[in-house]
Amino acid sequence: MAWCYDLFRCTSAAHQAEFVARLKDLGATSADVGQGDVPWRVLAGPEGNEFCVLNPG
């Protein structure tokens, strides 16, 4: 599993969902780095750089 060095922490699950949707509108895509079933979302920016959006839950 690749490590995610760029982290964005959200205040709730709803905030995470809204933030991920906004990032996807800006060109991010979901990324599978072997994370499995975890409370964060791994995305990749348009340049392919991976980052995580954390849910505090």
Secondary structure, 3 states (H helix, E strand, C coil): CCCCCCEEECCCHHHHHHHHHHHHHCCCEECCCCCCCCCEEEEECCCCCEEEEECCC
